[in-house]
Amino acid sequence: MGAGAGAVGGGGMAIANSGGGGGGDSPPPDNGDPADQIIIRTASDNVNSLTPVAPKSITVDAADELAGRRIRRVRVRLEFDPVDPGPETFDVTYSGRVILSGTAQNAPRSDQVDVVGTTDTQVIIRVLSSEQAEGTFTYRWNATVTYFLE
């Protein structure tokens, strides 16, 4: 499974100052390093069990890293591999609502969603059901949650 990653990059930047004579132009404000405006958290699970392991949830939380900054947007990327032929259903909840849901069966799947307009710090990834196949309940998933800050 590949891992999703966010990148902030830039080519050259040109600043053109124009204006009348007199007092000179002010330098542009220093907004700091763009990487300081992003928090990336990851979570994963790998299940291979003879007994049922669903429903099961894992919470991703960035509250401890906000340091007075506000969340402007949250991106969730989920890569889910059912491993065996039995289906698994899952969902992702953010700010009290389901923002991703689906069923993985026979092949890995990858989903991504961006949510704007809420400042909740918690994303909950849940496996709602897992069907036994070949004597075991088997699946694995990886999630990347990117918090874009102001």
N, CA, C and O atoms as a GROMACS GRO file, in nm:
protein
  600
    1MET      N    1   0.084  -0.116   0.000
    1MET     CA    2   0.000   0.000   0.000
    1MET      C    3   0.089   0.122   0.000
    1MET      O    4   0.189   0.128   0.072
    2GLY      N    5   0.053   0.215  -0.077
    2GLY     CA    6   0.130   0.338  -0.078
    2GLY      C    7   0.083   0.428   0.033
    2GLY      O    8  -0.027   0.412   0.085
    3ALA      N    9   0.164   0.521   0.069
    3ALA     CA   10   0.127   0.614   0.173
    3ALA      C   11   0.103   0.749   0.111
    3ALA      O   12   0.179   0.794   0.025
    4GLY      N   13   0.000   0.814   0.155
    4GLY     CA   14  -0.028   0.948   0.107
    4GLY      C   15   0.057   1.047   0.183
    4GLY      O   16   0.088   1.024   0.300
    5ALA      N   17   0.093   1.154   0.121
    5ALA     CA   18   0.172   1.256   0.189
    5ALA      C   19   0.136   1.390   0.132
    5ALA      O   20   0.110   1.403   0.012
    6GLY      N   21   0.135   1.490   0.217
    6GLY     CA   22   0.112   1.626   0.171
    6GLY      C   23   0.244   1.695   0.154
    6GLY      O   24   0.338   1.670   0.229
    7ALA      N   25   0.254   1.781   0.057
    7ALA     CA   26   0.378   1.853   0.036
    7ALA      C   27   0.347   1.997   0.004
    7ALA      O   28   0.252   2.027  -0.068
    8VAL      N   29   0.425   2.084   0.058
    8VAL     CA   30   0.413   2.224   0.025
    8VAL      C   31   0.541   2.260  -0.045
    8VAL      O   32   0.650   2.244   0.010
    9GLY      N   33   0.528   2.308  -0.166
    9GLY     CA   34   0.649   2.341  -0.241
    9GLY      C   35   0.629   2.470  -0.313
    9GLY      O   36   0.518   2.522  -0.322
   10GLY      N   37   0.735   2.522  -0.364
   10GLY     CA   38   0.722   2.645  -0.438
   10GLY      C   39   0.842   2.665  -0.525
   10GLY      O   40   0.953   2.624  -0.493
   11GLY      N   41   0.818   2.728  -0.634
   11GLY     CA   42   0.928   2.766  -0.721
   11GLY      C   43   0.978   2.902  -0.676
   11GLY      O   44   0.966   2.939  -0.560
   12GLY      N   45   1.033   2.973  -0.769
   12GLY     CA   46   1.082   3.105  -0.735
   12GLY      C   47   0.967   3.200  -0.710
   12GLY      O   48   0.857   3.180  -0.760
   13MET      N   49   0.993   3.302  -0.633
   13MET     CA   50   0.890   3.401  -0.605
   13MET      C   51   0.946   3.537  -0.641
   13MET      O   52   1.058   3.572  -0.602
   14ALA      N   53   0.870   3.612  -0.715
   14ALA     CA   54   0.914   3.747  -0.753
   14ALA      C   55   0.827   3.848  -0.681
   14ALA      O   56   0.704   3.835  -0.678
   15ILE      N   57   0.889   3.946  -0.626
   15ILE     CA   58   0.816   4.054  -0.562
   15ILE      C   59   0.847   4.181  -0.638
   15ILE      O   60   0.963   4.222  -0.651
   16ALA      N   61   0.743   4.242  -0.688
   16ALA     CA   62   0.763   4.367  -0.761
   16ALA      C   63   0.708   4.480  -0.677
   16ALA      O   64   0.590   4.480  -0.642
   17ASN      N   65   0.790   4.573  -0.645
   17ASN     CA   66   0.744   4.689  -0.571
   17ASN      C   67   0.721   4.802  -0.669
   17ASN      O   68   0.803   4.827  -0.758
   18SER      N   69   0.612   4.867  -0.651
   18SER     CA   70   0.587   4.984  -0.733
   18SER      C   71   0.527   5.091  -0.644
   18SER      O   72   0.478   5.062  -0.535
   19GLY      N   73   0.532   5.209  -0.688
   19GLY     CA   74   0.473   5.316  -0.608
   19GLY      C   75   0.548   5.444  -0.628
   19GLY      O   76   0.654   5.448  -0.691
   20GLY      N   77   0.493   5.545  -0.573
   20GLY     CA   78   0.551   5.678  -0.587
   20GLY      C   79   0.672   5.695  -0.500
   20GLY      O   80   0.710   5.606  -0.424
   21GLY      N   81   0.730   5.806  -0.511
   21GLY     CA   82   0.850   5.838  -0.434
   21GLY      C   83   0.818   5.852  -0.288
   21GLY      O   84   0.703   5.840  -0.246
   22GLY      N   85   0.917   5.876  -0.216
   22GLY     CA   86   0.898   5.898  -0.075
   22GLY      C   87   0.940   5.779   0.006
   22GLY      O   88   1.031   5.706  -0.035
   23GLY      N   89   0.880   5.758   0.113
   23GLY     CA   90   0.919   5.671   0.221
   23GLY      C   91   0.958   5.529   0.193
   23GLY      O   92   0.981   5.457   0.290
   24GLY      N   93   0.968   5.482   0.076
   24GLY     CA   94   1.013   5.345   0.050
   24GLY      C   95   0.904   5.244   0.078
   24GLY      O   96   0.802   5.276   0.140
   25ASP      N   97   0.924   5.124   0.032
   25ASP     CA   98   0.825   5.018   0.048
   25ASP      C   99   0.859   4.933   0.168
   25ASP      O  100   0.976   4.915   0.203
   26SER      N  101   0.755   4.881   0.231
   26SER     CA  102   0.775   4.790   0.344
   26SER      C  103   0.801   4.651   0.290
   26SER      O  104   0.746   4.614   0.186
   27PRO      N  105   0.884   4.574   0.358
   27PRO     CA  106   0.902   4.435   0.315
   27PRO      C  107   0.774   4.357   0.341
   27PRO      O  108   0.695   4.394   0.427
   28PRO      N  109   0.753   4.249   0.266
   28PRO     CA  110   0.632   4.169   0.289
   28PRO      C  111   0.638   4.109   0.429
   28PRO      O  112   0.746   4.084   0.482
   29PRO      N  113   0.518   4.085   0.489
   29PRO     CA  114   0.518   4.026   0.623
   29PRO      C  115   0.576   3.885   0.620
   29PRO      O  116   0.563   3.813   0.521
   30ASP      N  117   0.640   3.848   0.728
   30ASP     CA  118   0.697   3.713   0.739
   30ASP      C  119   0.591   3.624   0.801
   30ASP      O  120   0.560   3.635   0.919
   31ASN      N  121   0.535   3.534   0.721
   31ASN     CA  122   0.432   3.443   0.770
   31ASN      C  123   0.492   3.313   0.821
   31ASN      O  124   0.417   3.219   0.851
   32GLY      N  125   0.621   3.305   0.831
   32GLY     CA  126   0.685   3.185   0.883
   32GLY      C  127   0.692   3.075   0.780
   32GLY      O  128   0.657   3.093   0.663
   33ASP      N  129   0.738   2.963   0.825
   33ASP     CA  130   0.753   2.846   0.740
   33ASP      C  131   0.615   2.785   0.714
   33ASP      O  132   0.542   2.759   0.810
   34PRO      N  133   0.577   2.761   0.587
   34PRO     CA  134   0.446   2.700   0.558
   34PRO      C  135   0.427   2.566   0.628
   34PRO      O  136   0.313   2.528   0.657
   35ALA      N  137   0.533   2.494   0.656
   35ALA     CA  138   0.521   2.366   0.724
   35ALA      C  139   0.470   2.383   0.867
   35ALA      O  140   0.416   2.289   0.925
   36ASP      N  141   0.487   2.504   0.924
   36ASP     CA  142   0.435   2.530   1.058
   36ASP      C  143   0.284   2.542   1.058
   36ASP      O  144   0.223   2.544   1.165
   37GLN      N  145   0.222   2.549   0.942
   37GLN     CA  146   0.077   2.564   0.931
   37GLN      C  147   0.008   2.432   0.898
   37GLN      O  148  -0.109   2.431   0.859
   38ILE      N  149   0.079   2.320   0.912
   38ILE     CA  150   0.024   2.188   0.883
   38ILE      C  151   0.062   2.092   0.996
   38ILE      O  152   0.176   2.091   1.042
   39ILE      N  153  -0.034   2.013   1.039
   39ILE     CA  154  -0.008   1.904   1.133
   39ILE      C  155  -0.052   1.777   1.062
   39ILE      O  156  -0.163   1.769   1.011
   40ILE      N  157   0.036   1.678   1.060
   40ILE     CA  158   0.003   1.550   0.996
   40ILE      C  159   0.008   1.441   1.103
   40ILE      O  160   0.108   1.426   1.174
   41ARG      N  161  -0.099   1.368   1.112
   41ARG     CA  162  -0.108   1.253   1.203
   41ARG      C  163  -0.139   1.129   1.121
   41ARG      O  164  -0.208   1.137   1.019
   42THR      N  165  -0.087   1.016   1.163
   42THR     CA  166  -0.118   0.890   1.096
   42THR      C  167  -0.172   0.790   1.197
   42THR      O  168  -0.148   0.801   1.317
   43ALA      N  169  -0.246   0.695   1.145
   43ALA     CA  170  -0.299   0.585   1.226
   43ALA      C  171  -0.309   0.463   1.136
   43ALA      O  172  -0.320   0.476   1.014
   44SER      N  173  -0.304   0.346   1.198
   44SER     CA  174  -0.317   0.224   1.120
   44SER      C  175  -0.365   0.111   1.209
   44SER      O  176  -0.360   0.120   1.332
   45ASP      N  177  -0.410   0.005   1.145
   45ASP     CA  178  -0.449  -0.115   1.216
   45ASP      C  179  -0.426  -0.234   1.124
   45ASP      O  180  -0.443  -0.224   1.002
   46ASN      N  181  -0.387  -0.345   1.183
   46ASN     CA  182  -0.360  -0.468   1.110
   46ASN      C  183  -0.422  -0.581   1.191
   46ASN      O  184  -0.372  -0.615   1.298
   47VAL      N  185  -0.529  -0.639   1.141
   47VAL     CA  186  -0.604  -0.739   1.216
   47VAL      C  187  -0.597  -0.874   1.146
   47VAL      O  188  -0.617  -0.884   1.025
   48ASN      N  189  -0.567  -0.977   1.224
   48ASN     CA  190  -0.570  -1.116   1.179
   48ASN      C  191  -0.609  -1.196   1.302
   48ASN      O  192  -0.525  -1.230   1.385
   49SER      N  193  -0.738  -1.227   1.313
   49SER     CA  194  -0.791  -1.283   1.437
   49SER      C  195  -0.888  -1.397   1.408
   49SER      O  196  -0.957  -1.397   1.305
   50LEU      N  197  -0.894  -1.493   1.498
   50LEU     CA  198  -0.991  -1.602   1.488
   50LEU      C  199  -1.126  -1.560   1.543
   50LEU      O  200  -1.227  -1.625   1.515
   51THR      N  201  -1.130  -1.452   1.622
   51THR     CA  202  -1.255  -1.403   1.680
   51THR      C  203  -1.290  -1.267   1.621
   51THR      O  204  -1.201  -1.195   1.574
   52PRO      N  205  -1.417  -1.231   1.623
   52PRO     CA  206  -1.459  -1.101   1.566
   52PRO      C  207  -1.389  -0.984   1.636
   52PRO      O  208  -1.368  -0.985   1.757
   53VAL      N  209  -1.353  -0.882   1.557
   53VAL     CA  210  -1.285  -0.764   1.611
   53VAL      C  211  -1.354  -0.636   1.565
   53VAL      O  212  -1.292  -0.530   1.561
   54ALA      N  213  -1.480  -0.645   1.531
   54ALA     CA  214  -1.553  -0.526   1.487
   54ALA      C  215  -1.684  -0.521   1.564
   54ALA      O  216  -1.741  -0.626   1.594
   55PRO      N  217  -1.735  -0.404   1.597
   55PRO     CA  218  -1.680  -0.275   1.557
   55PRO      C  219  -1.554  -0.240   1.638
   55PRO      O  220  -1.536  -0.282   1.752
   56LYS      N  221  -1.469  -0.164   1.574
   56LYS     CA  222  -1.343  -0.122   1.634
   56LYS      C  223  -1.312   0.019   1.585
   56LYS      O  224  -1.329   0.049   1.466
   57SER      N  225  -1.267   0.107   1.675
   57SER     CA  226  -1.239   0.243   1.633
   57SER      C  227  -1.106   0.292   1.688
   57SER      O  228  -1.059   0.248   1.793
   58ILE      N  229  -1.047   0.384   1.613
   58ILE     CA  230  -0.923   0.451   1.654
   58ILE      C  231  -0.944   0.600   1.632
   58ILE      O  232  -0.993   0.642   1.527
   59THR      N  233  -0.907   0.680   1.731
   59THR     CA  234  -0.923   0.825   1.724
   59THR      C  235  -0.790   0.891   1.697
   59THR      O  236  -0.690   0.860   1.761
   60VAL      N  237  -0.789   0.983   1.602
   60VAL     CA  238  -0.673   1.066   1.570
   60VAL      C  239  -0.706   1.206   1.624
   60VAL      O  240  -0.813   1.259   1.596
   61ASP      N  241  -0.614   1.265   1.701
   61ASP     CA  242  -0.641   1.395   1.763
   61ASP      C  243  -0.516   1.482   1.757
   61ASP      O  244  -0.406   1.437   1.788
   62ALA      N  245  -0.533   1.608   1.718
   62ALA     CA  246  -0.421   1.702   1.709
   62ALA      C  247  -0.432   1.815   1.810
   62ALA      O  248  -0.360   1.914   1.798
   63ALA      N  249  -0.519   1.804   1.908
   63ALA     CA  250  -0.542   1.913   2.003
   63ALA      C  251  -0.414   1.956   2.074
   63ALA      O  252  -0.396   2.074   2.103
   64ASP      N  253  -0.327   1.861   2.103
   64ASP     CA  254  -0.205   1.893   2.178
   64ASP      C  255  -0.102   1.971   2.097
   64ASP      O  256  -0.002   2.017   2.153
   65GLU      N  257  -0.124   1.988   1.966
   65GLU     CA  258  -0.026   2.059   1.884
   65GLU      C  259  -0.076   2.191   1.825
   65GLU      O  260  -0.004   2.256   1.751
   66LEU      N  261  -0.198   2.231   1.857
   66LEU     CA  262  -0.252   2.352   1.797
   66LEU      C  263  -0.181   2.479   1.842
   66LEU      O  264  -0.161   2.570   1.761
   67ALA      N  265  -0.143   2.487   1.966
   67ALA     CA  266  -0.069   2.603   2.019
   67ALA      C  267  -0.134   2.736   1.980
   67ALA      O  268  -0.067   2.827   1.933
   68GLY      N  269  -0.265   2.746   2.000
   68GLY     CA  270  -0.336   2.870   1.974
   68GLY      C  271  -0.378   2.891   1.829
   68GLY      O  272  -0.448   2.987   1.799
   69ARG      N  273  -0.336   2.802   1.740
   69ARG     CA  274  -0.374   2.815   1.598
   69ARG      C  275  -0.512   2.752   1.578
   69ARG      O  276  -0.557   2.670   1.658
   70ARG      N  277  -0.577   2.792   1.470
   70ARG     CA  278  -0.709   2.739   1.438
   70ARG      C  279  -0.703   2.648   1.316
   70ARG      O  280  -0.623   2.670   1.225
   71ILE      N  281  -0.788   2.548   1.315
   71ILE     CA  282  -0.798   2.458   1.200
   71ILE      C  283  -0.882   2.524   1.093
   71ILE      O  284  -0.991   2.574   1.119
   72ARG      N  285  -0.828   2.525   0.972
   72ARG     CA  286  -0.900   2.584   0.860
   72ARG      C  287  -0.960   2.474   0.771
   72ARG      O  288  -1.067   2.493   0.712
   73ARG      N  289  -0.891   2.360   0.761
   73ARG     CA  290  -0.937   2.250   0.676
   73ARG      C  291  -0.872   2.122   0.726
   73ARG      O  292  -0.762   2.124   0.780
   74VAL      N  293  -0.941   2.011   0.708
   74VAL     CA  294  -0.889   1.879   0.744
   74VAL      C  295  -0.901   1.789   0.623
   74VAL      O  296  -1.006   1.783   0.558
   75ARG      N  297  -0.793   1.717   0.593
   75ARG     CA  298  -0.792   1.619   0.484
   75ARG      C  299  -0.769   1.481   0.546
   75ARG      O  300  -0.677   1.462   0.625
   76VAL      N  301  -0.852   1.386   0.508
   76VAL     CA  302  -0.838   1.248   0.555
   76VAL      C  303  -0.818   1.160   0.433
   76VAL      O  304  -0.898   1.162   0.339
   77ARG      N  305  -0.710   1.082   0.435
   77ARG     CA  306  -0.684   0.983   0.331
   77ARG      C  307  -0.681   0.846   0.399
   77ARG      O  308  -0.604   0.824   0.492
   78LEU      N  309  -0.765   0.756   0.351
   78LEU     CA  310  -0.775   0.622   0.409
   78LEU      C  311  -0.747   0.519   0.302
   78LEU      O  312  -0.810   0.519   0.196
   79GLU      N  313  -0.652   0.432   0.330
   79GLU     CA  314  -0.620   0.319   0.242
   79GLU      C  315  -0.658   0.193   0.317
   79GLU      O  316  -0.604   0.164   0.424
   80PHE      N  317  -0.753   0.118   0.261
   80PHE     CA  318  -0.809   0.002   0.329
   80PHE      C  319  -0.786  -0.122   0.244
   80PHE      O  320  -0.823  -0.125   0.127
   81ASP      N  321  -0.726  -0.224   0.304
   81ASP     CA  322  -0.700  -0.351   0.236
   81ASP      C  323  -0.776  -0.461   0.309
   81ASP      O  324  -0.745  -0.489   0.425
   82PRO      N  325  -0.874  -0.524   0.245
   82PRO     CA  326  -0.948  -0.629   0.311
   82PRO      C  327  -0.868  -0.758   0.330
   82PRO      O  328  -0.910  -0.846   0.405
   83VAL      N  329  -0.755  -0.771   0.266
   83VAL     CA  330  -0.661  -0.884   0.272
   83VAL      C  331  -0.724  -1.013   0.221
   83VAL      O  332  -0.669  -1.076   0.130
   84ASP      N  333  -0.836  -1.054   0.277
   84ASP     CA  334  -0.903  -1.178   0.236
   84ASP      C  335  -1.029  -1.144   0.156
   84ASP      O  336  -1.061  -1.026   0.142
   85PRO      N  337  -1.101  -1.244   0.105
   85PRO     CA  338  -1.219  -1.215   0.022
   85PRO      C  339  -1.341  -1.166   0.101
   85PRO      O  340  -1.438  -1.120   0.040
   86GLY      N  341  -1.340  -1.175   0.234
   86GLY     CA  342  -1.454  -1.129   0.312
   86GLY      C  343  -1.462  -0.978   0.315
   86GLY      O  344  -1.360  -0.911   0.324
   87PRO      N  345  -1.584  -0.921   0.308
   87PRO     CA  346  -1.599  -0.775   0.307
   87PRO      C  347  -1.582  -0.713   0.446
   87PRO      O  348  -1.617  -0.775   0.547
   88GLU      N  349  -1.529  -0.592   0.449
   88GLU     CA  350  -1.522  -0.510   0.570
   88GLU      C  351  -1.589  -0.376   0.540
   88GLU      O  352  -1.565  -0.318   0.435
   89THR      N  353  -1.671  -0.329   0.632
   89THR     CA  354  -1.730  -0.196   0.616
   89THR      C  355  -1.663  -0.102   0.715
   89THR      O  356  -1.625  -0.142   0.825
   90PHE      N  357  -1.650   0.024   0.674
   90PHE     CA  358  -1.579   0.122   0.757
   90PHE      C  359  -1.643   0.258   0.739
   90PHE      O  360  -1.717   0.282   0.643
   91ASP      N  361  -1.612   0.347   0.832
   91ASP     CA  362  -1.646   0.487   0.814
   91ASP      C  363  -1.547   0.574   0.888
   91ASP      O  364  -1.474   0.528   0.975
   92VAL      N  365  -1.546   0.702   0.852
   92VAL     CA  366  -1.462   0.802   0.916
   92VAL      C  367  -1.555   0.914   0.959
   92VAL      O  368  -1.632   0.966   0.879
   93THR      N  369  -1.547   0.951   1.088
   93THR     CA  370  -1.632   1.055   1.143
   93THR      C  371  -1.546   1.175   1.181
   93THR      O  372  -1.439   1.160   1.240
   94TYR      N  373  -1.596   1.293   1.147
   94TYR     CA  374  -1.528   1.418   1.185
   94TYR      C  375  -1.635   1.521   1.219
   94TYR      O  376  -1.730   1.539   1.144
   95SER      N  377  -1.619   1.586   1.331
   95SER     CA  378  -1.711   1.691   1.375
   95SER      C  379  -1.855   1.640   1.381
   95SER      O  380  -1.949   1.710   1.344
   96GLY      N  381  -1.871   1.516   1.429
   96GLY     CA  382  -2.003   1.461   1.451
   96GLY      C  383  -2.075   1.407   1.330
   96GLY      O  384  -2.193   1.372   1.338
   97ARG      N  385  -2.006   1.399   1.215
   97ARG     CA  386  -2.073   1.344   1.097
   97ARG      C  387  -1.979   1.251   1.021
   97ARG      O  388  -1.856   1.265   1.027
   98VAL      N  389  -2.038   1.157   0.950
   98VAL     CA  390  -1.961   1.063   0.869
   98VAL      C  391  -1.915   1.136   0.743
   98VAL      O  392  -1.996   1.190   0.668
   99ILE      N  393  -1.782   1.138   0.721
   99ILE     CA  394  -1.728   1.206   0.603
   99ILE      C  395  -1.676   1.108   0.498
   99ILE      O  396  -1.656   1.146   0.383
  100LEU      N  397  -1.654   0.984   0.537
  100LEU     CA  398  -1.615   0.877   0.444
  100LEU      C  399  -1.681   0.749   0.493
  100LEU      O  400  -1.694   0.727   0.613
  101SER      N  401  -1.724   0.665   0.399
  101SER     CA  402  -1.773   0.533   0.436
  101SER      C  403  -1.764   0.443   0.315
  101SER      O  404  -1.761   0.489   0.201
  102GLY      N  405  -1.759   0.315   0.342
  102GLY     CA  406  -1.753   0.223   0.229
  102GLY      C  407  -1.734   0.080   0.273
  102GLY      O  408  -1.734   0.047   0.392
  103THR      N  409  -1.719  -0.004   0.173
  103THR     CA  410  -1.694  -0.147   0.193
  103THR      C  411  -1.573  -0.184   0.109
  103THR      O  412  -1.562  -0.148  -0.008
  104ALA      N  413  -1.483  -0.257   0.171
  104ALA     CA  414  -1.366  -0.308   0.098
  104ALA      C  415  -1.382  -0.460   0.088
  104ALA      O  416  -1.401  -0.529   0.188
  105GLN      N  417  -1.373  -0.510  -0.034
  105GLN     CA  418  -1.384  -0.654  -0.056
  105GLN      C  419  -1.305  -0.691  -0.181
  105GLN      O  420  -1.320  -0.628  -0.286
  106ASN      N  421  -1.222  -0.793  -0.169
  106ASN     CA  422  -1.145  -0.850  -0.280
  106ASN      C  423  -1.030  -0.763  -0.330
  106ASN      O  424  -0.940  -0.815  -0.397
  107ALA      N  425  -1.028  -0.634  -0.302
  107ALA     CA  426  -0.920  -0.548  -0.350
  107ALA      C  427  -0.905  -0.427  -0.258
  107ALA      O  428  -1.003  -0.380  -0.200
  108PRO      N  429  -0.784  -0.378  -0.244
  108PRO     CA  430  -0.763  -0.256  -0.165
  108PRO      C  431  -0.835  -0.138  -0.228
  108PRO      O  432  -0.860  -0.135  -0.348
  109ARG      N  433  -0.868  -0.041  -0.145
  109ARG     CA  434  -0.928   0.083  -0.193
  109ARG      C  435  -0.868   0.200  -0.119
  109ARG      O  436  -0.819   0.187  -0.006
  110SER      N  437  -0.871   0.314  -0.184
  110SER     CA  438  -0.815   0.436  -0.127
  110SER      C  439  -0.917   0.548  -0.144
  110SER      O  440  -0.969   0.569  -0.254
  111ASP      N  441  -0.944   0.620  -0.036
  111ASP     CA  442  -1.041   0.730  -0.038
  111ASP      C  443  -0.978   0.852   0.028
  111ASP      O  444  -0.897   0.840   0.119
  112GLN      N  445  -1.018   0.970  -0.020
  112GLN     CA  446  -0.969   1.095   0.039
  112GLN      C  447  -1.082   1.196   0.039
  112GLN      O  448  -1.160   1.204  -0.056
  113VAL      N  449  -1.089   1.276   0.146
  113VAL     CA  450  -1.190   1.380   0.155
  113VAL      C  451  -1.130   1.499   0.230
  113VAL      O  452  -1.050   1.482   0.322
  114ASP      N  453  -1.169   1.620   0.189
  114ASP     CA  454  -1.132   1.742   0.259
  114ASP      C  455  -1.257   1.801   0.321
  114ASP      O  456  -1.364   1.801   0.260
  115VAL      N  457  -1.245   1.851   0.444
  115VAL     CA  458  -1.358   1.912   0.513
  115VAL      C  459  -1.317   2.053   0.554
  115VAL      O  460  -1.212   2.073   0.616
  116VAL      N  461  -1.400   2.150   0.519
  116VAL     CA  462  -1.375   2.290   0.550
  116VAL      C  463  -1.487   2.341   0.639
  116VAL      O  464  -1.601   2.295   0.629
  117GLY      N  465  -1.454   2.435   0.726
  117GLY     CA  466  -1.558   2.503   0.802
  117GLY      C  467  -1.585   2.448   0.940
  117GLY      O  468  -1.689   2.479   0.998
  118THR      N  469  -1.498   2.369   0.993
  118THR     CA  470  -1.513   2.320   1.129
  118THR      C  471  -1.376   2.313   1.195
  118THR      O  472  -1.275   2.303   1.126
  119THR      N  473  -1.373   2.319   1.324
  119THR     CA  474  -1.244   2.325   1.395
  119THR      C  475  -1.224   2.210   1.492
  119THR      O  476  -1.140   2.218   1.582
  120ASP      N  477  -1.298   2.103   1.476
  120ASP     CA  478  -1.283   1.987   1.562
  120ASP      C  479  -1.143   1.928   1.545
  120ASP      O  480  -1.087   1.932   1.436
  121THR      N  481  -1.087   1.876   1.651
  121THR     CA  482  -0.951   1.820   1.645
  121THR      C  483  -0.950   1.668   1.631
  121THR      O  484  -0.844   1.610   1.608
  122GLN      N  485  -1.065   1.603   1.644
  122GLN     CA  486  -1.068   1.457   1.642
  122GLN      C  487  -1.129   1.400   1.515
  122GLN      O  488  -1.233   1.446   1.468
  123VAL      N  489  -1.062   1.299   1.461
  123VAL     CA  490  -1.111   1.220   1.349
  123VAL      C  491  -1.119   1.076   1.400
  123VAL      O  492  -1.023   1.025   1.459
  124ILE      N  493  -1.232   1.011   1.378
  124ILE     CA  494  -1.251   0.873   1.427
  124ILE      C  495  -1.264   0.780   1.308
  124ILE      O  496  -1.351   0.798   1.222
  125ILE      N  497  -1.177   0.681   1.303
  125ILE     CA  498  -1.180   0.579   1.197
  125ILE      C  499  -1.237   0.453   1.259
  125ILE      O  500  -1.186   0.403   1.359
  126ARG      N  501  -1.345   0.400   1.198
  126ARG     CA  502  -1.411   0.282   1.255
  126ARG      C  503  -1.425   0.172   1.152
  126ARG      O  504  -1.462   0.196   1.037
  127VAL      N  505  -1.395   0.051   1.193
  127VAL     CA  506  -1.431  -0.068   1.116
  127VAL      C  507  -1.561  -0.116   1.179
  127VAL      O  508  -1.564  -0.158   1.294
  128LEU      N  509  -1.668  -0.110   1.101
  128LEU     CA  510  -1.800  -0.141   1.153
  128LEU      C  511  -1.830  -0.290   1.151
  128LEU      O  512  -1.897  -0.342   1.241
  129SER      N  513  -1.781  -0.359   1.047
  129SER     CA  514  -1.803  -0.503   1.040
  129SER      C  515  -1.692  -0.567   0.959
  129SER      O  516  -1.631  -0.506   0.871
  130SER      N  517  -1.667  -0.693   0.993
  130SER     CA  518  -1.568  -0.773   0.922
  130SER      C  519  -1.625  -0.913   0.908
  130SER      O  520  -1.672  -0.971   1.005
  131GLU      N  521  -1.620  -0.965   0.787
  131GLU     CA  522  -1.672  -1.099   0.764
  131GLU      C  523  -1.558  -1.199   0.764
  131GLU      O  524  -1.454  -1.177   0.701
  132GLN      N  525  -1.578  -1.308   0.833
  132GLN     CA  526  -1.476  -1.412   0.841
  132GLN      C  527  -1.458  -1.478   0.705
  132GLN      O  528  -1.555  -1.510   0.637
  133ALA      N  529  -1.334  -1.498   0.668
  133ALA     CA  530  -1.302  -1.569   0.544
  133ALA      C  531  -1.184  -1.660   0.572
  133ALA      O  532  -1.086  -1.620   0.634
  134GLU      N  533  -1.195  -1.782   0.526
  134GLU     CA  534  -1.088  -1.880   0.544
  134GLU      C  535  -1.048  -1.895   0.690
  134GLU      O  536  -0.931  -1.916   0.722
  135GLY      N  537  -1.147  -1.884   0.780
  135GLY     CA  538  -1.126  -1.908   0.922
  135GLY      C  539  -1.078  -1.790   1.004
  135GLY      O  540  -1.064  -1.802   1.125
  136THR      N  541  -1.053  -1.675   0.941
  136THR     CA  542  -1.006  -1.560   1.019
  136THR      C  543  -1.077  -1.431   0.976
  136THR      O  544  -1.135  -1.422   0.868
  137PHE      N  545  -1.069  -1.334   1.064
  137PHE     CA  546  -1.111  -1.198   1.034
  137PHE      C  547  -0.981  -1.123   1.006
  137PHE      O  548  -0.899  -1.104   1.096
  138THR      N  549  -0.962  -1.080   0.882
  138THR     CA  550  -0.833  -1.021   0.844
  138THR      C  551  -0.854  -0.895   0.760
  138THR      O  552  -0.929  -0.896   0.662
  139TYR      N  553  -0.788  -0.786   0.801
  139TYR     CA  554  -0.787  -0.662   0.724
  139TYR      C  555  -0.676  -0.572   0.777
  139TYR      O  556  -0.623  -0.595   0.886
  140ARG      N  557  -0.642  -0.470   0.699
  140ARG     CA  558  -0.547  -0.369   0.746
  140ARG      C  559  -0.581  -0.236   0.678
  140ARG      O  560  -0.633  -0.233   0.567
  141TRP      N  561  -0.550  -0.129   0.749
  141TRP     CA  562  -0.573   0.004   0.692
  141TRP      C  563  -0.468   0.101   0.744
  141TRP      O  564  -0.407   0.081   0.849
  142ASN      N  565  -0.449   0.207   0.666
  142ASN     CA  566  -0.360   0.318   0.702
  142ASN      C  567  -0.436   0.447   0.675
  142ASN      O  568  -0.503   0.460   0.573
  143ALA      N  569  -0.426   0.542   0.767
  143ALA     CA  570  -0.490   0.672   0.748
  143ALA      C  571  -0.388   0.783   0.770
  143ALA      O  572  -0.302   0.774   0.857
  144THR      N  573  -0.401   0.887   0.689
  144THR     CA  574  -0.322   1.009   0.707
  144THR      C  575  -0.422   1.122   0.723
  144THR      O  576  -0.506   1.146   0.636
  145VAL      N  577  -0.412   1.193   0.836
  145VAL     CA  578  -0.499   1.307   0.862
  145VAL      C  579  -0.411   1.431   0.862
  145VAL      O  580  -0.316   1.443   0.939
  146THR      N  581  -0.444   1.525   0.773
  146THR     CA  582  -0.368   1.649   0.761
  146THR      C  583  -0.457   1.764   0.806
  146THR      O  584  -0.564   1.787   0.751
  147TYR      N  585  -0.409   1.836   0.906
  147TYR     CA  586  -0.478   1.955   0.957
  147TYR      C  587  -0.410   2.077   0.897
  147TYR      O  588  -0.290   2.098   0.919
  148PHE      N  589  -0.484   2.158   0.823
  148PHE     CA  590  -0.432   2.282   0.767
  148PHE      C  591  -0.475   2.395   0.862
  148PHE      O  592  -0.593   2.408   0.892
  149LEU      N  593  -0.380   2.474   0.908
  149LEU     CA  594  -0.404   2.572   1.012
  149LEU      C  595  -0.399   2.715   0.962
  149LEU      O  596  -0.344   2.742   0.855
  150GLU      N  597  -0.455   2.807   1.041
  150GLU     CA  598  -0.442   2.950   1.013
  150GLU      C  599  -0.350   3.010   1.117
  150GLU      O  600  -0.324   3.131   1.113
   0.00000   0.00000   0.00000
